[in-house]
Amino acid sequence: MTNQPWATGRWTHAPVTATADGDDLVVTAAEGSDAWRRTAYGFVHDSAHALVAPFAVGTALEVTFTADLPEQFDQAGVFVAVDEETWVKAGLERSDGLLQLGAVVTRGWSDWSVAPVDDWSGRRVTVRVSRSDDALVVRAGLEGEDQQFVRVTPLDGARAAEAGPYLCSPTRAGLAVRFHAWRVTEADAGLH
């Protein structure tokens, strides 16, 4: 496992601030930042703050952050970008009063799946995305505990992708997320 230096990545959209604090990176999202395409809401938002670097087949990327997401639609986790209409965001989001673990997979249109994990609030969480020849596998869990399976979705191994930590704040100003680690390691050997 290799720690990815924060300076390795490039921002898809610059955040309000991104400040090193020891080994951590504290990032403040712009009000109205989000990533979504069409489905159910009828809009396209392409303003999420993702710190991305190349994401090769055969590798996995892990991001650890503190799950301090108190307001509706506050979110953070891992973003995988292929192009403006093909991307995945996976992690935590405050929705309907609960902290939710989920993923949005977008291929022209976005979909969204969630499950409540409100007991993760305020704790360190690791989100892991593993890339194989034809798929992404998303797992997540509390730091130091077993990770749970979240999602498997197709992704053509011939397509170039970038990935890294992300956050966004669709409804308010002032969301700051403390990211503790960004790591690259070998891809998962299997789904189960």
MOGIWO-V131087 format. One record per residue. N is the residue number from 1. PSI is psi in whole degrees, -180 to 180 (NA if undefined). Layout:
# MOGIWO-V131087
((N PSI) (N PSI))
This chain:
# MOGIWO-V131087
((1 135) (2 131) (3 128) (4 119) (5 141) (6 -35) (7 -11) (8 -31) (9 171) (10 144) (11 131) (12 -39) (13 125) (14 134) (15 175) (16 -48) (17 154) (18 109) (19 128) (20 137) (21 91) (22 -128) (23 -11) (24 162) (25 121) (26 121) (27 134) (28 127) (29 151) (30 144) (31 135) (32 -1) (33 139) (34 168) (35 118) (36 149) (37 107) (38 -62) (39 127) (40 -38) (41 -22) (42 14) (43 165) (44 121) (45 128) (46 66) (47 16) (48 150) (49 103) (50 130) (51 100) (52 154) (53 164) (54 140) (55 101) (56 152) (57 140) (58 4) (59 164) (60 150) (61 133) (62 138) (63 129) (64 133) (65 165) (66 128) (67 66) (68 83) (69 79) (70 -19) (71 157) (72 127) (73 5) (74 138) (75 153) (76 156) (77 -134) (78 136) (79 131) (80 119) (81 128) (82 -54) (83 -176) (84 -19) (85 2) (86 107) (87 164) (88 135) (89 133) (90 137) (91 -139) (92 145) (93 138) (94 121) (95 132) (96 39) (97 -1) (98 150) (99 129) (100 141) (101 129) (102 -168) (103 146) (104 122) (105 129) (106 125) (107 77) (108 -47) (109 144) (110 147) (111 169) (112 130) (113 141) (114 160) (115 139) (116 137) (117 48) (118 -26) (119 -7) (120 -10) (121 132) (122 2) (123 164) (124 129) (125 141) (126 129) (127 131) (128 130) (129 124) (130 135) (131 125) (132 -170) (133 -29) (134 9) (135 160) (136 136) (137 127) (138 132) (139 159) (140 157) (141 170) (142 144) (143 131) (144 -3) (145 167) (146 144) (147 150) (148 150) (149 135) (150 -46) (151 149) (152 137) (153 147) (154 144) (155 120) (156 123) (157 -18) (158 -14) (159 136) (160 142) (161 156) (162 153) (163 160) (164 -173) (165 149) (166 162) (167 159) (168 162) (169 84) (170 -27) (171 -2) (172 166) (173 158) (174 -1) (175 121) (176 130) (177 134) (178 112) (179 130) (180 -31) (181 150) (182 110) (183 149) (184 135) (185 -174) (186 149) (187 155) (188 144) (189 -26) (190 180) (191 -30) (192 NA))
